[in-house]
Amino acid sequence: MHMEHLELEHLGFPADVIPLQYQALLLSDDRRMEAFAGAIAHTVQPGSRVLDLGCGTGVLSFFAARQGATVTAIEREPRVFATARAALRAAVGDAVTVVHADARDYLPEEPVDVVLCEMLHVGLLRERQIEVINSFKRRYLRHIGGPLPRFVPEACVQAAQPVEQDFTYFGYTVPAPVFQLPENLQPRTVEAAPPQVFQQFFYTDPLPHDCVGDLTFVAERPAVVNAVRVITKNLLSLLYEPPGSVDWTMNYLVVPMREPVEVLPGDEVRIRFDYCPGDEITVLADSLTASVPAHAH
Ligand SMILES: C[S@@+](CC[C@H](N)C(=O)[O-])C[C@H]1O[C@@H](n2cnc3c(N)ncnc32)[C@H](O)[C@@H]1O
């Protein structure tokens, strides 16, 4: 089973609960793990005080403890919490304190240097990353004061792209959302135009209340635009010398639209959608429209 083919929402779990039997999928996602290990190695110093919100099995806390940090890790799901506590004790002794709590309520008593938070889903859909970090920032500034800690991820860039997606399987057509590994060739997808950014923000800045796209693309090839591909890149750690970043691009999400439009090279195609962070994919899908304003044929 691979995350490209298996997403939790299809298995009947609320998006923000990741039961133990699915945590290994996160642990065996090498691109994700390498990116977080690299970012934490850059951001966390010996002696850093680190808070890990939604720690899951505790792997990010483990990376931080390995850097010499003192870590507090928060997890809400009871069995996952117990597993993290045992695994972290075996791996790093008492360097990590694991707390069974809701990250939306938990606040440390002392200032922290770094907050790790991976409650992410492509599109910022379904999971509670924005809500949790907003709540943390508001309460931290009120009760502990500034400056805010450094966040991992530090920033997010989201893009969208009009595509023609082949939704026909063994002769049977089902326009259902598709997840794609960014590094794979996608023979079922024709890219009508290159992606465009519709949102970018730093976690220390005010966070978005909604995710709105109103983008006009110029078609590069003939296509029946019947879906939009959503691309979410998390800038886990910004590097200054030399400049750069440790990035994690999540699996793409291809969302079918109700009314496809046909384009020829040079045609403009306008794509619009509007949803809130944490919404179900259906909210994005229901808001999604494409139009060809100056159809030449
Ligand atoms: C996507 S997983 C990531 C786990 C871990 N940080 C990792 O990188 O492997 C998000 C975790 O946050 C937990 N979680 C979700 N909402 C939470 C909340 N409000 N408070 C605490 N934990 C939460 C989930 O149960 C899940 O284990």
The ligand as a Gaussian input file, in Angstrom:
#p B3LYP/6-31G(d) Opt

LIG

0 1
 C       -0.042000      13.812000       9.864000
 S        0.221000      13.122000      11.453000
 C        1.923000      13.461000      11.679000
 C        2.533000      12.748000      12.842000
 C        3.992000      13.089000      13.114000
 N        4.137000      14.496000      13.451000
 C        4.853000      12.736000      11.944000
 O        5.357000      13.681000      11.312000
 O        5.039000      11.564000      11.657000
 C       -0.615000      14.262000      12.525000
 C       -0.800000      13.764000      13.935000
 O       -1.464000      14.779000      14.686000
 C       -2.412000      14.158000      15.558000
 N       -3.402000      15.182000      15.869000
 C       -4.375000      15.641000      15.044000
 N       -5.088000      16.606000      15.648000
 C       -4.542000      16.767000      16.877000
 C       -4.825000      17.639000      17.967000
 N       -5.815000      18.527000      17.891000
 N       -4.066000      17.544000      19.073000
 C       -3.050000      16.643000      19.137000
 N       -2.753000      15.781000      18.141000
 C       -3.477000      15.847000      17.018000
 C       -2.924000      12.983000      14.768000
 O       -3.515000      11.987000      15.589000
 C       -1.639000      12.504000      14.071000
 O       -0.945000      11.562000      14.847000

